[in-house]
């Protein structure tokens, strides 16, 4: 192992651990971290840290959006219309 790999792995483990820790404190757990949580719960912290430290970066699936993706400005009226229709249909279903 090179010294670059030795410094990269602890940083990766710390980053993933902080994501799980924040989720335990009430933050939203990102979908890409859910497998890590399952691994943590099944193997414990030591098994999780060893697995995280040895895995390579997981590629994003094709068509995946970045975390802070915003729809194009031109699509916002359509999104708002569809949301209003969905909310209206939901409220109409509540009436006796």
Beta strands, then each sheet from edge to edge (+ up, - down):
end
